[in-house]
Structures are given as structure tokens and as C-alpha cells.
Amino acid sequence: MIWKAVSRFFHVPPVRPVEPRPLDRLAPKAFEPYQRVSRLTDDDVRTSLTQAGLSNGTDADIAFVRRAIGGNPLAKGIDLRRCGEPAPTEKLRELKVRANAVLTVDYLAILTAKGLADPIEAARFLVSAYQSRLAGTNAIGRAAHAGIERVEVIPNNMAAGPCAACLKLSRHPIPAADAPTGPLPECPHPTQCQLRTRAVLDYSSP
């Protein structure tokens, strides 16, 4: 009798199973994964090609870049240089590059005289410029997807220092929609610029 009375104090009622709820009721649409951009717009591709004066950025040039690197996030300069018909030995000799250099007629056709002066280095920069602008586009896209309305521009800390346009833009937060995704048009050293942004959190909203 005493044992039954004592056991009542230690009795644990059975736990009722919780009915699972649909995931769409647990997580609002605002927290759906961000869909990464894998291809730049034609205007952004053109900017990437022309900013350093290495390519004319024609529609044919843009089509070639899309064919050569597409949406490959790991593309390198060699992917541009080996796309198309191999350049003849006479052309390589004219450009004063080594006889076994991987260069194609199609790739050389997108270059300006400045790009042809060093086609191998030009390919490296053009792909780097494309990938950097793509990364910037996704950085701003993720911020907007997370509800970030304003961002700060972080001046380039390269050896040559940030340009005047970059410093001016970094003085105050700007709307995320207006944030640059690559070197500014006024940038004097676009081949070295690595423009970045930082989200500005607003704690005044309810």
C-alpha cells in the first residue's frame, strides 16, 4: 500500500506524439535557399571584357565567352585560350609567343591590340574579371535575399590604394540594389581591383 502511494510521485505520464507539420508552415518563404546566379547578363559580360581595354566586347565576343566558360565557376584563362580552332604557327610567331602556346583563332579574334600584346595574360585577366563580377553579383543577391537593404563598400586595400571613386562610394551606406558588382567605371586599375561590400544591419525596424 505504501509502495503504491510512493510510486505515484514518480509516475511519468506517457508523452503524446507530436503530429508533424508541413515544412512550408515551419519555415517562411523568406528563408528559402538563395538561388545562385551562374551566368552574367550580356551587359555585365561586356563590362568584364572591355573595362581593361583587352577586348571590344562585341556581341560575337560575348557569345564566344559564353561558349568557352559558360557557367563554370572554376574556369581559368586556358578555357578561353583553347576554345575554337588552333591558331597557326605563323600567327604564334607573329605574336611572339612560344610555339607550343595554346591559342585559338576564335580567342584571338576577341582581343584588341592591347590584348594581343600578351594574349596569355589577357585570358587570365578576362576570366578573373568575369568570375569577380559574378561573385559580386551573387554577394549582392544573397544580401537582398536575406532582406539586407543597405551595404557598405569596402575600399580596395591593394598596394596602389583605392581609387577616388571607390573612396567616395565608401563614405556612407548605399542601397544594396545600387551596389557595384565589380570595379567602378572610373577605376584606374581594374585588373587589380577587388571591390567588396559589407551588409549594414538596421536594428531600428520593429
Secondary structure, 3 states (H helix, E strand, C coil): CHHHHHHHHCCCCCCCCCCCCCHHHHCCHHHCCCCCCCCCCHHHHHHHHHCCCCECCCHHHHHHHHHHHCCCCCCCHHHHHCCCCECCHHHHHHHCCCCCCCCEHHHHCCECHHHHCCHHHHHHHHHHHHHHHHHHHHHHHHHHHCCCCEEEEECCCCCCCCCHHHHHHCCCCEEHHHCCCCCCCCCCCCCCCCCEEEEECCCCCC
